[in-house]
Amino acid sequence: MKQFAASIFLLLAATAVFSQTAAKPQFEIPFEFIHNQIVVEAKIGGKGPFKMLVDTNTDPSAIDIATARELGLAVGDKGYAVSGGGNDANVGYVTRLPSVELGSLLTKDVAAATINLTKLSERMGGPIQGVLGFSFLKDRIIQIDYPNSKLRFFAESPYPRIQFSANTVNTIAFPFKREDGEVIIDSVYVNNEKLRAALDTGSSSSFNLTPEAVALLKLEDQVQAAESTTSVGYNGVYESKQGILKSVRLGRISVESVRAEFWLPKTGHDNKKFQVNIGNEFFQDFVMTFDFKNKVVVFEKVD
């Protein structure tokens, strides 16, 4: 009887933990969803506002070189080759943003790189003066509510202990790793093959397959016959191919006959730590919460 009573107590305690009230956001700001990119307005060093992208897979943050000069930011003497899509050479220089104001959220001394964002701005149809990347997002819990165009910041997860509870049809949590500045999850099934995926809020596409993934899935013939398209990365314009994947599955999320882009060799996408890149075109049907404190990402389907 004592053992039974103890079991009931533990069950009730566990239920209480999982049913606790979700945390309220500390800050919430609107964003524009332009060409499948998350665009916010931020002040840098008290000046602005400037148009900035929110990109989980950029590290550090970035600021356009012309804007950096306008702000009088100190820039190092030695440049380095910027990684990313494109066939051109874009040079970055290390700098620091004295402060970033995003709504009522003030962050001081943010690591950044000055790079030329001219071609990205041209593709976006208007000026993009910077990118808020991991150096700004680290140690934060951010929620991107795509259906309502809201960006929220939390002190505690709005999904308490979700990593210890079972996934549901509408709410799915994945542990993630950070490798080479990328947010990576290990278990995404493309055409029933298990691949590693990068979750990239700086990508306007749905699914992008690396040259390695094309080989693993034996899609070379499909890619060869597919239509060409052009995209813009940090290193300029590059060509890719468009096609259809039979199926993609992330936990209980499953889609069939989904459009995808195939990255070609020597376009800045070789030797990646992942095989598939997932972007905003797919995320836009979800509320996405990136818990950088606990390295958990939550997909919540909104009906």
Secondary structure as GFF3:
##gff-version 3
##sequence-region A 1 303
A	DSSP	alpha_helix	2	18	.	.	.	ID=ss1
A	DSSP	beta_strand	27	30	.	.	.	ID=ss2
A	DSSP	beta_strand	32	34	.	.	.	ID=ss3
A	DSSP	beta_strand	37	44	.	.	.	ID=ss4
A	DSSP	beta_strand	47	54	.	.	.	ID=ss5
A	DSSP	beta_strand	61	64	.	.	.	ID=ss6
A	DSSP	alpha_helix	65	71	.	.	.	ID=ss7
A	DSSP	beta_strand	80	81	.	.	.	ID=ss8
A	DSSP	beta_strand	91	102	.	.	.	ID=ss9
A	DSSP	beta_strand	105	115	.	.	.	ID=ss10
A	DSSP	alpha_helix	118	124	.	.	.	ID=ss11
A	DSSP	beta_strand	130	132	.	.	.	ID=ss12
A	DSSP	alpha_helix	134	137	.	.	.	ID=ss13
A	DSSP	beta_strand	141	145	.	.	.	ID=ss14
A	DSSP	beta_strand	150	154	.	.	.	ID=ss15
A	DSSP	three_ten_helix	162	164	.	.	.	ID=ss16
A	DSSP	beta_strand	171	175	.	.	.	ID=ss17
A	DSSP	beta_strand	177	179	.	.	.	ID=ss18
A	DSSP	beta_strand	182	190	.	.	.	ID=ss19
A	DSSP	beta_strand	193	199	.	.	.	ID=ss20
A	DSSP	beta_strand	207	209	.	.	.	ID=ss21
A	DSSP	alpha_helix	211	216	.	.	.	ID=ss22
A	DSSP	alpha_helix	220	225	.	.	.	ID=ss23
A	DSSP	beta_strand	227	233	.	.	.	ID=ss24
A	DSSP	beta_strand	236	250	.	.	.	ID=ss25
A	DSSP	beta_strand	253	263	.	.	.	ID=ss26
A	DSSP	beta_strand	276	278	.	.	.	ID=ss27
A	DSSP	alpha_helix	280	283	.	.	.	ID=ss28
A	DSSP	beta_strand	286	291	.	.	.	ID=ss29
A	DSSP	beta_strand	296	301	.	.	.	ID=ss30
###
